[in-house]
């Protein structure tokens, strides 16, 4: 049993098989039309958990603790943990953004696409539109500010010490900006279904 749980790929594969079983047992007669909107919404939430979970890991765990980590142990984080976490962080952002746009932009039975209405704050899509704009800003921040600066900080691209220090500051500000935006973004995403305006 321990050998199985030590293999993340095997655990994820079994989880996907279990998902398919649950889908067919509970919803096999509903797998038409609007079901797939719900499925893409599920994929959107799954990506969002990865993305925002890692955002909170960086801001609530890794960044605050790094100054207390002994110098000889810091390479364990900067050379192994942070690059891997940043990989899942940035691709989680893309996954979340793309699946969210699929949910909002695809005509589903009984539901018209609402991307344009949401992004231009038309009723009743103002709440989700606000959340979408915050998420778009956050995803752009991940790819165009945080990631390029973290590559310098982590030594993944050549940079002198002054550039690394500047990039660390820029990366911190961008990451904290995403943390700041994440709370109202999540509020908008959750309340659209119940408090749309």
C-alpha positions as CSV (number, residue, x, y, z in Angstrom):
1,X,0.0,0.0,0.0
2,X,2.8,2.4,0.9
3,X,4.4,1.7,-2.5
4,X,1.2,2.7,-4.3
5,X,0.8,5.9,-2.4
6,X,4.4,6.8,-2.9
7,X,3.8,6.9,-6.7
8,X,1.8,10.2,-7.4
9,X,1.2,9.2,-11.0
10,X,-0.4,6.0,-10.0
11,X,-2.6,7.8,-7.3
12,X,-3.7,10.3,-9.9
13,X,-4.5,7.6,-12.5
14,X,-6.6,5.7,-10.0
15,X,-8.3,9.0,-9.0
16,X,-9.2,9.6,-12.6
17,X,-10.6,6.1,-13.0
18,X,-12.6,6.6,-9.8
19,X,-13.9,9.9,-11.2
20,X,-15.0,8.2,-14.4
21,X,-16.8,5.5,-12.4
22,X,-18.5,8.1,-10.2
23,X,-19.5,10.1,-13.3
24,X,-21.1,7.0,-15.0
25,X,-22.8,5.7,-11.9
26,X,-24.3,9.0,-10.8
27,X,-24.8,10.8,-14.2
28,X,-24.7,8.3,-17.1
29,X,-28.3,9.3,-18.1
30,X,-27.4,13.0,-17.9
31,X,-24.3,13.1,-20.0
32,X,-25.8,15.3,-22.7
33,X,-26.0,19.0,-23.2
34,X,-25.6,21.0,-20.1
35,X,-23.8,18.2,-18.3
36,X,-20.6,19.1,-20.1
37,X,-20.8,22.7,-18.9
38,X,-20.9,21.3,-15.4
39,X,-18.0,19.0,-16.2
40,X,-15.9,21.9,-17.5
41,X,-16.9,23.9,-14.5
42,X,-15.5,21.0,-12.4
43,X,-12.2,21.1,-14.4
44,X,-12.2,24.9,-13.9
45,X,-12.5,24.5,-10.1
46,X,-9.9,21.7,-10.1
47,X,-7.4,24.0,-11.9
48,X,-8.2,26.9,-9.6
49,X,-7.5,24.8,-6.6
50,X,-4.0,24.0,-8.0
51,X,-3.4,27.6,-8.9
52,X,-4.7,29.4,-5.9
53,X,-3.5,26.7,-3.6
54,X,0.1,27.3,-4.8
55,X,-0.4,31.0,-4.6
56,X,-1.3,30.7,-1.0
57,X,1.6,28.2,-0.4
58,X,4.1,30.8,-1.8
59,X,2.6,33.6,0.2
60,X,1.7,32.0,3.5
61,X,4.4,29.3,3.7
62,X,7.5,29.6,1.5
63,X,8.1,33.3,1.3
64,X,7.6,34.0,5.0
65,X,9.8,31.0,6.1
66,X,12.7,31.5,3.7
67,X,14.5,34.1,5.7
68,X,14.7,31.6,8.6
69,X,15.9,28.7,6.5
70,X,19.7,28.1,7.1
71,X,21.8,29.1,4.1
72,X,23.0,25.6,3.4
73,X,19.4,24.4,3.1
74,X,18.0,27.2,0.8
75,X,19.2,25.5,-2.4
76,X,16.8,22.6,-1.6
77,X,14.0,25.1,-2.0
78,X,15.4,27.3,-4.8
79,X,16.7,24.5,-7.0
80,X,14.1,21.8,-6.5
81,X,10.9,22.8,-4.7
82,X,10.3,26.3,-6.1
83,X,10.9,25.5,-9.8
84,X,8.5,22.5,-9.6
85,X,5.9,24.5,-7.7
86,X,6.2,27.4,-10.2
87,X,5.6,24.9,-13.1
88,X,2.3,23.8,-11.6
89,X,1.4,27.3,-10.5
90,X,1.7,28.9,-14.0
91,X,0.1,26.0,-15.8
92,X,-2.7,25.9,-13.1
93,X,-3.3,29.5,-14.0
94,X,-3.6,28.7,-17.7
95,X,-5.8,25.7,-17.1
96,X,-8.1,27.7,-14.9
97,X,-8.3,30.6,-17.4
98,X,-9.0,28.3,-20.4
99,X,-11.6,26.1,-18.7
100,X,-13.3,29.2,-17.3
101,X,-13.5,30.7,-20.8
102,X,-14.9,27.4,-22.1
103,X,-17.6,27.5,-19.5
104,X,-18.5,31.1,-20.2
105,X,-17.9,31.1,-24.0
106,X,-19.6,27.9,-25.1
107,X,-23.3,27.8,-26.1
108,X,-24.8,25.1,-23.9
109,X,-28.4,23.8,-24.1
110,X,-30.5,26.5,-22.4
111,X,-27.5,28.8,-21.8
112,X,-26.0,31.3,-24.2
113,X,-22.3,32.2,-24.1
114,X,-21.8,35.2,-21.8
115,X,-18.1,36.1,-22.1
116,X,-18.7,39.4,-23.8
117,X,-21.5,40.3,-21.4
118,X,-19.4,39.4,-18.4
119,X,-16.3,41.2,-19.6
120,X,-18.3,44.4,-20.3
121,X,-20.2,44.1,-17.0
122,X,-23.6,43.6,-18.4
123,X,-26.4,42.5,-16.0
124,X,-26.7,39.8,-14.8
125,X,-23.0,39.1,-15.4
126,X,-21.4,41.9,-13.4
127,X,-20.3,39.7,-10.5
128,X,-18.8,36.9,-12.7
129,X,-17.3,39.6,-15.0
130,X,-15.5,41.2,-12.1
131,X,-14.2,37.8,-11.1
132,X,-13.1,37.1,-14.6
133,X,-11.2,40.4,-15.0
134,X,-9.5,39.8,-11.7
135,X,-8.5,36.3,-12.8
136,X,-7.3,37.5,-16.1
137,X,-5.1,40.1,-14.4
138,X,-3.8,37.5,-12.0
139,X,-3.0,35.0,-14.8
140,X,-1.2,37.7,-16.8
141,X,0.7,38.6,-13.6
142,X,1.8,34.9,-13.2
143,X,3.1,34.6,-16.8
144,X,4.4,38.1,-17.5
145,X,5.7,39.3,-14.2
146,X,6.1,36.6,-11.6
147,X,7.6,33.8,-13.8
148,X,10.1,36.0,-15.6
149,X,11.3,37.5,-12.4
150,X,11.4,34.1,-10.5
151,X,13.5,32.7,-13.3
152,X,16.2,35.3,-12.5
153,X,15.8,34.8,-8.7
154,X,16.2,31.1,-8.9
155,X,19.1,31.2,-11.3
156,X,17.2,29.6,-14.2
157,X,18.4,32.4,-16.4
158,X,21.6,34.4,-16.1
159,X,21.4,37.5,-13.9
160,X,23.7,39.5,-11.7
161,X,23.1,39.9,-7.9
162,X,21.5,43.4,-8.4
163,X,19.1,42.0,-11.0
164,X,18.2,39.1,-8.8
165,X,17.5,41.4,-5.9
166,X,15.3,43.6,-8.0
167,X,13.5,40.6,-9.5
168,X,12.9,39.3,-6.0
169,X,11.2,42.5,-5.0
170,X,9.1,42.7,-8.2
171,X,8.2,39.0,-7.9
172,X,7.1,39.6,-4.2
173,X,5.0,42.6,-5.1
174,X,3.3,40.7,-8.0
175,X,2.7,37.6,-5.9
176,X,1.2,39.7,-3.1
177,X,-0.9,41.6,-5.6
178,X,-2.3,38.2,-6.8
179,X,-3.0,37.3,-3.2
180,X,-4.8,40.6,-2.7
181,X,-6.9,40.1,-5.8
182,X,-7.6,36.4,-5.1
183,X,-10.0,37.0,-2.3
184,X,-12.5,39.3,-4.1
185,X,-12.0,37.1,-7.3
186,X,-13.0,34.0,-5.4
187,X,-16.0,35.8,-3.8
188,X,-17.2,36.8,-7.3
189,X,-16.7,33.3,-8.7
190,X,-18.7,31.7,-5.9
191,X,-21.5,34.3,-5.5
192,X,-22.4,34.6,-9.2
193,X,-24.8,31.7,-9.0
194,X,-26.6,33.1,-6.0
195,X,-26.1,36.9,-6.0
196,X,-25.9,37.8,-9.7
197,X,-26.4,41.5,-10.6
